[in-house]
Amino acid sequence: MAILYDKKSLLENKKFVETAEAVYTVGAEAAAERVEALVNEHRKSFGADAHDTVLFSAPGRIEIVGNHTDHNNGKVIAAAVSVDLLGAVSETKDDKIVVNSVGYPSVSVDINDLEPKEDEKGDSAALVRGIVKAFKDRGLNVGGFIATTTSDVFKGAGMSSSASFELFVAEVLNSLYNGGAVSAIDKAIISQYAENVYFGKPSGLMDQMAISVGGAGYIDFEDPKAPIVEKMHWPFERDASIFVVNCGGDHCNLTPNYAAIMTDMRAIAKEFGQEKLRFVDKGEFYSSIGVLKDKYSGRAILRAMHFFEENERVETMKQAIEDEDLDLATTVIGESGYSSMVKLQNCYPEGDDSEPIPLALSLTEEYAGTYAFRVHGGGFAGTILVLVAPDAEEYGDYMGLIYGPENVHKLKIRDTGAMRFDLEPEE
């Protein structure tokens, strides 16, 4: 029997209600309204072809601890969160993938034409083409589908909206044509390949891995081709509320700032005959600072110190999650944020006295009930991550008055990564 997607039927569908309450913060009723509108748009756009509609969800992500460590083969803890790219999908037989994203141009890709295209770089079509190519190269099945998507993964907030799109496409192919047999790790690696080779963005693997795996993901990138990944349940949902605040700033002119972090770290690594800091002995580094300070900037040395200490903080945070120790967890997040500001130095953009990150952090520090706060993601501009006491949720209103309510987002960590909704058909 068919699955009905009107609001009333969805709220009577036990599996939908259970899933919506598990992955969203808005509640089942709001989720049902969103799904009904999406499926109606899908059927309006594609007509008779939009039969046997199924739903897919790919979350956004936050970085908890492990700031700017992945590019030097370090460790991170990142998590899937309760905003997502939601898609209504129908299988087709015409060897084409067509994605209509609400508010964006339609994407159409012929899956028989999988060569990278220079004029597609930076475009969603490149991501689709690259993912299909990676599936075929692994001997996996591919096929056509039509999709209509909507996303509340905030762009510019460091939650990886592009990786959400990638994992959505990968999970559709996995579910429709491979029986769900492709592992979360492989889907992440496939998505990163599409972003690096076809889209033209040399990103690390953290975003895709967190979105693919779900939960709070411990990831060790010592071998980026075979990262160690451990999915953990986040145990603090009732004890602390999570906010991300988009405090502004323009990322367009910050590429040199981001690149300098990697350059500084790798310059220190090279002094010890290594390409990445992960392969430098920590004790040897610290015992050599007297020599290093005469050859390198203090900033480069401080950034290397941040790397070594941050890797250790990831291990401590992992233990805090396993032990359900909120005090230790918030202490580690705070120490990580302090190190990012003082040692990594990704809170003050060079030549820009607007300083949106330090201002937002200082305002947060003044708020009673704050447990922990830190710069989120790349830094210099953009967002901060905040944990507050459950009875201090007026923090959202407090920051909303300053930055606008649309830039203050309450989130929860969801256990499921990119997924297909498993719903009960109407009897």
C-alpha positions as semicolon CSV with decimal commas, in nm:
position;residue;x (nm);y (nm);z (nm)
1;M;0,000;0,000;0,000
2;A;0,107;0,357;-0,060
3;I;0,237;0,592;0,205
4;L;0,019;0,901;0,248
5;Y;0,197;1,233;0,296
6;D;-0,080;1,467;0,401
7;K;-0,038;1,610;0,749
8;K;-0,320;1,412;0,908
9;S;-0,195;1,077;0,776
10;L;0,163;1,152;0,876
11;L;0,062;1,231;1,233
12;E;-0,128;0,899;1,241
13;N;0,182;0,716;1,111
14;K;0,364;0,594;1,424
15;K;0,697;0,554;1,248
16;F;0,685;0,908;1,111
17;V;0,607;1,056;1,452
18;E;0,886;0,852;1,616
19;T;1,138;0,955;1,352
20;A;1,038;1,322;1,351
21;E;1,065;1,346;1,728
22;A;1,404;1,174;1,718
23;V;1,568;1,390;1,451
24;Y;1,404;1,734;1,479
25;T;1,356;1,994;1,749
26;V;1,041;2,146;1,594
27;G;0,805;1,859;1,682
28;A;0,611;1,611;1,472
29;E;0,334;1,852;1,372
30;A;0,570;2,110;1,219
31;A;0,769;1,830;1,055
32;A;0,450;1,688;0,902
33;E;0,355;2,028;0,760
34;R;0,702;2,058;0,605
35;V;0,680;1,711;0,449
36;E;0,328;1,768;0,313
37;A;0,437;2,093;0,144
38;L;0,749;1,927;0,000
39;V;0,567;1,625;-0,142
40;N;0,298;1,849;-0,292
41;E;0,571;2,054;-0,462
42;H;0,739;1,734;-0,584
43;R;0,420;1,607;-0,742
44;K;0,339;1,947;-0,888
45;S;0,684;1,969;-1,049
46;F;0,712;1,615;-1,183
47;G;0,348;1,511;-1,230
48;A;0,284;1,145;-1,304
49;D;0,655;1,064;-1,273
50;A;0,643;1,143;-0,902
51;H;0,482;0,810;-0,809
52;D;0,606;0,596;-0,519
53;T;0,757;0,895;-0,341
54;V;1,002;0,823;-0,060
55;L;1,166;1,064;0,186
56;F;1,536;1,113;0,260
57;S;1,709;1,332;0,517
58;A;2,072;1,444;0,542
59;P;2,158;1,649;0,854
60;G;2,383;1,945;0,908
61;R;2,677;1,912;1,146
62;I;2,857;2,089;1,426
63;E;3,217;2,058;1,535
64;I;3,247;2,001;1,910
65;V;3,622;1,959;1,970
66;G;3,910;1,930;1,723
67;N;3,931;2,278;1,575
68;H;4,161;2,291;1,270
69;T;4,319;1,951;1,330
70;D;4,185;1,741;1,041
71;H;4,410;1,903;0,777
72;N;4,713;1,783;0,972
73;N;4,576;1,428;1,014
74;G;4,446;1,500;1,362
75;K;4,140;1,398;1,562
76;V;3,795;1,555;1,590
77;I;3,457;1,505;1,750
78;A;3,180;1,635;1,527
79;A;2,808;1,568;1,538
80;A;2,499;1,547;1,318
81;V;2,232;1,796;1,424
82;S;1,858;1,853;1,397
83;V;1,852;2,066;1,081
84;D;1,859;1,885;0,749
85;L;1,824;1,870;0,376
86;L;1,491;1,691;0,325
87;G;1,409;1,534;-0,009
88;A;1,108;1,376;-0,176
89;V;1,242;1,120;-0,426
90;S;1,100;0,898;-0,699
91;E;1,292;0,634;-0,893
92;T;1,304;0,667;-1,274
93;K;1,427;0,452;-1,562
94;D;1,570;0,718;-1,792
95;D;1,932;0,731;-1,661
96;K;1,893;1,090;-1,546
97;I;1,915;1,244;-1,202
98;V;1,710;1,561;-1,165
99;V;1,707;1,758;-0,840
100;N;1,483;2,058;-0,787
101;S;1,599;2,239;-0,475
102;V;1,343;2,490;-0,347
103;G;1,479;2,838;-0,414
104;Y;1,763;2,722;-0,642
105;P;1,807;2,630;-1,011
106;S;1,721;2,274;-1,112
107;V;2,008;2,025;-1,151
108;S;2,001;1,760;-1,426
109;V;2,275;1,500;-1,482
110;D;2,297;1,222;-1,741
111;I;2,451;0,930;-1,550
112;N;2,604;0,796;-1,873
113;D;2,822;1,109;-1,898
114;L;3,051;1,108;-1,596
115;E;3,360;1,299;-1,704
116;P;3,441;1,604;-1,489
117;K;3,333;1,928;-1,653
118;E;3,525;2,249;-1,601
119;D;3,216;2,466;-1,641
120;E;3,037;2,270;-1,365
121;K;3,295;2,339;-1,094
122;G;3,128;2,504;-0,798
123;D;2,787;2,377;-0,913
124;S;2,564;2,110;-0,756
125;A;2,559;1,916;-1,085
126;A;2,931;1,848;-1,037
127;L;2,860;1,689;-0,698
128;V;2,592;1,461;-0,845
129;R;2,816;1,359;-1,136
130;G;3,113;1,291;-0,908
131;I;2,910;1,080;-0,665
132;V;2,769;0,866;-0,946
133;K;3,121;0,819;-1,086
134;A;3,254;0,710;-0,747
135;F;2,968;0,460;-0,709
136;K;3,039;0,310;-1,053
137;D;3,416;0,296;-0,990
138;R;3,344;0,082;-0,682
139;G;3,128;-0,156;-0,880
140;L;2,810;-0,028;-0,717
141;N;2,474;0,011;-0,889
142;V;2,346;0,348;-1,007
143;G;2,022;0,468;-1,165
144;G;1,801;0,764;-1,231
145;F;1,576;0,949;-0,991
146;I;1,386;1,274;-0,956
147;A;1,397;1,471;-0,632
148;T;1,258;1,785;-0,477
149;T;1,450;1,912;-0,177
150;T;1,423;2,178;0,090
151;S;1,692;2,264;0,343
152;D;1,710;2,439;0,677
153;V;2,085;2,376;0,707
154;F;2,188;2,739;0,745
155;K;2,432;2,853;0,480
156;G;2,733;3,041;0,615
157;A;2,681;2,899;0,966
158;G;2,950;2,633;0,942
159;M;2,703;2,343;0,928
160;S;2,811;2,211;0,588
161;S;2,508;2,253;0,365
162;S;2,708;2,128;0,064
163;A;2,806;1,806;0,244
164;S;2,438;1,754;0,337
165;F;2,352;1,766;-0,034
166;E;2,632;1,522;-0,116
167;L;2,524;1,268;0,144
168;F;2,161;1,304;0,035
169;V;2,253;1,200;-0,320
170;A;2,479;0,919;-0,194
171;E;2,210;0,779;0,036
172;V;1,945;0,789;-0,239
173;L;2,170;0,581;-0,466
174;N;2,257;0,354;-0,175
175;S;1,894;0,294;-0,082
176;L;1,727;0,277;-0,423
177;Y;1,991;0,079;-0,610
178;N;2,217;-0,096;-0,358
179;G;1,982;-0,217;-0,088
180;G;2,144;0,006;0,174
181;A;2,468;-0,195;0,159
182;V;2,711;0,100;0,126
183;S;2,871;0,184;0,461
184;A;2,852;0,528;0,618
185;I;3,229;0,562;0,589
186;D;3,227;0,477;0,219
187;K;2,943;0,723;0,152
188;A;3,147;0,995;0,321
189;I;3,460;0,914;0,120
190;I;3,256;0,907;-0,202
191;S;3,108;1,247;-0,120
192;Q;3,446;1,400;-0,041
193;Y;3,580;1,269;-0,374
194;A;3,297;1,446;-0,559
195;E;3,365;1,771;-0,373
196;N;3,742;1,757;-0,427
197;V;3,763;1,631;-0,786
198;Y;3,439;1,743;-0,952
199;F;3,324;2,045;-0,749
200;G;3,681;2,177;-0,714
201;K;3,692;2,237;-0,338
202;P;3,988;2,078;-0,153
203;S;3,794;2,000;0,167
204;G;3,881;1,752;0,439
205;L;3,662;1,458;0,533
206;M;3,520;1,575;0,866
207;D;3,196;1,730;0,734
208;Q;3,096;1,432;0,523
209;M;3,187;1,182;0,794
210;A;2,984;1,354;1,067
211;I;2,678;1,385;0,841
212;S;2,705;1,028;0,717
213;V;2,763;0,858;1,053
214;G;2,530;1,054;1,280
215;G;2,547;1,095;1,657
216;A;2,862;1,241;1,806
217;G;3,137;1,106;1,583
218;Y;3,493;1,050;1,706
219;I;3,714;1,058;1,396
220;D;4,089;0,997;1,378
221;F;4,239;1,105;1,045
222;E;4,586;0,958;1,092
223;D;4,516;0,766;0,770
224;P;4,258;0,979;0,584
225;K;4,194;0,697;0,335
226;A;4,089;0,470;0,622
227;P;3,992;0,696;0,914
228;I;3,905;0,548;1,250
229;V;3,542;0,637;1,317
230;E;3,343;0,570;1,632
231;K;2,980;0,677;1,660
232;M;2,870;0,779;2,010
233;H;2,533;0,866;2,156
234;W;2,526;1,223;2,293
235;P;2,414;1,178;2,655
236;F;2,361;1,542;2,753
237;E;2,040;1,630;2,568
238;R;1,841;1,682;2,889
239;D;2,128;1,846;3,078
240;A;2,242;2,113;2,832
241;S;2,090;2,302;2,540
242;I;2,297;2,364;2,225
243;F;2,290;2,690;2,032
244;V;2,475;2,808;1,725
245;V;2,485;3,185;1,676
246;N;2,563;3,332;1,337
247;C;2,733;3,656;1,440
248;G;2,821;3,774;1,091
249;G;3,134;3,870;0,905
250;D;3,229;3,808;0,544
251;H;3,409;3,482;0,460
252;C;3,490;3,591;0,105
253;N;3,812;3,770;0,197
254;L;3,924;3,525;0,464
255;T;4,079;3,252;0,248
256;P;4,436;3,374;0,325
257;N;4,357;3,358;0,698
258;Y;4,242;2,996;0,672
259;A;4,534;2,899;0,448
260;A;4,784;3,053;0,690
261;I;4,679;2,812;0,966
262;M;4,766;2,513;0,752
263;T;5,082;2,679;0,624
264;D;5,206;2,760;0,975
265;M;5,140;2,409;1,106
266;R;5,304;2,239;0,811
267;A;5,607;2,469;0,828
268;I;5,672;2,349;1,183
269;A;5,616;1,987;1,078
270;K;5,870;2,027;0,799
271;E;6,132;2,128;1,051
272;F;6,105;1,773;1,188
273;G;6,110;1,608;0,845
274;Q;5,734;1,554;0,829
275;E;5,457;1,693;0,611
276;K;5,194;1,697;0,887
277;L;5,214;1,768;1,260
278;R;5,043;1,437;1,340
279;F;5,369;1,257;1,262
280;V;5,592;1,484;1,474
281;D;5,684;1,369;1,823
282;K;5,518;1,604;2,072
283;G;5,805;1,587;2,322
284;E;6,061;1,662;2,054
285;F;5,856;1,963;1,941
286;Y;5,831;2,113;2,290
287;S;6,199;2,056;2,366
288;S;6,287;2,234;2,039
289;I;6,085;2,555;2,096
290;G;6,399;2,745;2,202
291;V;6,543;2,680;1,855
292;L;6,215;2,713;1,668
293;K;6,144;3,063;1,802
294;D;6,451;3,198;1,621
295;K;6,335;3,053;1,288
296;Y;5,956;3,080;1,293
297;S;5,692;3,323;1,407
298;G;5,547;3,290;1,752
299;R;5,211;3,242;1,582
300;A;5,331;2,932;1,397
301;I;5,465;2,781;1,720
302;L;5,144;2,860;1,907
303;R;4,936;2,699;1,633
304;A;5,146;2,384;1,656
305;M;5,096;2,384;2,034
306;H;4,720;2,410;1,975
307;F;4,732;2,107;1,744
308;F;4,908;1,880;1,993
309;E;4,690;1,988;2,285
310;E;4,368;1,974;2,082
311;N;4,430;1,611;1,985
312;E;4,455;1,527;2,354
313;R;4,137;1,721;2,427
314;V;3,951;1,511;2,171
315;E;4,045;1,198;2,363
316;T;3,933;1,358;2,691
317;M;3,604;1,465;2,534
318;K;3,548;1,113;2,404
319;Q;3,590;0,982;2,758
320;A;3,354;1,250;2,894
321;I;3,083;1,142;2,649
322;E;3,131;0,774;2,731
323;D;3,118;0,849;3,106
324;E;2,826;1,094;3,067
325;D;3,035;1,350;3,254
326;L;2,884;1,690;3,169
327;D;3,125;1,886;3,389
328;L;3,426;1,739;3,210
329;A;3,265;1,782;2,868
330;T;3,191;2,152;2,918
331;T;3,539;2,209;3,061
332;V;3,698;2,052;2,752
333;I;3,483;2,257;2,513
334;G;3,575;2,574;2,700
335;E;3,947;2,488;2,696
336;S;3,928;2,412;2,325
337;G;3,760;2,746;2,258
338;Y;4,019;2,932;2,464
339;S;4,301;2,760;2,277
340;S;4,143;2,849;1,943
341;M;4,134;3,213;2,044
342;V;4,478;3,241;2,204
343;K;4,695;2,981;2,031
344;L;4,526;2,893;1,703
345;Q;4,422;3,259;1,668
346;N;4,120;3,212;1,442
347;C;3,891;3,458;1,618
348;Y;4,046;3,787;1,505
349;P;4,051;3,838;1,126
350;E;4,359;4,026;1,011
351;G;4,289;4,386;0,915
352;D;3,925;4,371;1,025
353;D;3,836;4,554;1,345
354;S;3,469;4,445;1,342
355;E;3,573;4,126;1,529
356;P;3,232;3,952;1,525
357;I;3,351;3,631;1,693
358;P;3,514;3,790;2,003
359;L;3,212;4,016;2,050
360;A;2,967;3,724;2,040
361;L;3,186;3,518;2,273
362;S;3,210;3,805;2,521
363;L;2,834;3,860;2,518
364;T;2,785;3,488;2,578
365;E;3,031;3,488;2,866
366;E;2,820;3,756;3,037
367;Y;2,505;3,546;3,020
368;A;2,411;3,358;3,340
369;G;2,361;2,986;3,277
370;T;2,630;2,951;3,011
371;Y;2,815;2,621;3,045
372;A;3,064;2,645;2,757
373;F;3,125;2,847;2,442
374;R;3,371;2,848;2,155
375;V;3,435;2,964;1,801
376;H;3,267;2,720;1,563
377;G;3,430;2,579;1,253
378;G;3,685;2,770;1,048
379;G;3,659;3,088;1,252
380;F;3,752;3,454;1,188
381;A;3,385;3,517;1,105
382;G;3,063;3,319;1,108
383;T;2,942;3,131;1,411
384;I;2,996;3,035;1,773
385;L;2,884;2,717;1,952
386;V;2,726;2,750;2,297
387;L;2,602;2,510;2,565
388;V;2,367;2,654;2,827
389;A;2,174;2,516;3,122
390;P;1,829;2,378;3,031
391;D;1,662;2,651;3,237
392;A;1,866;2,923;3,066
393;E;1,717;2,890;2,719
394;E;1,629;3,258;2,716
395;Y;1,984;3,283;2,586
396;G;1,827;3,246;2,241
397;D;1,610;3,553;2,297
398;Y;1,904;3,744;2,447
399;M;2,129;3,688;2,145
400;G;1,836;3,721;1,906
401;L;1,786;4,081;2,014
402;I;2,145;4,154;1,907
403;Y;2,193;3,936;1,599
404;G;1,834;3,877;1,492
405;P;1,630;3,566;1,584
406;E;1,697;3,418;1,240
407;N;2,067;3,394;1,332
408;V;2,025;3,211;1,663
409;H;1,958;2,840;1,624
410;K;1,871;2,591;1,896
411;L;1,982;2,242;1,796
412;K;2,002;1,889;1,921
413;I;2,238;1,612;1,821
414;R;2,060;1,339;1,626
415;D;2,174;0,978;1,632
416;T;2,098;0,912;1,265
417;G;2,312;1,036;0,981
418;A;2,192;1,057;0,620
419;M;1,889;0,829;0,603
420;R;1,572;0,715;0,429
421;F;1,250;0,756;0,626
422;D;1,114;0,410;0,704
423;L;0,741;0,476;0,723
424;E;0,434;0,254;0,761
425;P;0,218;0,232;0,447
426;E;-0,154;0,296;0,473
427;E;-0,345;-0,031;0,518
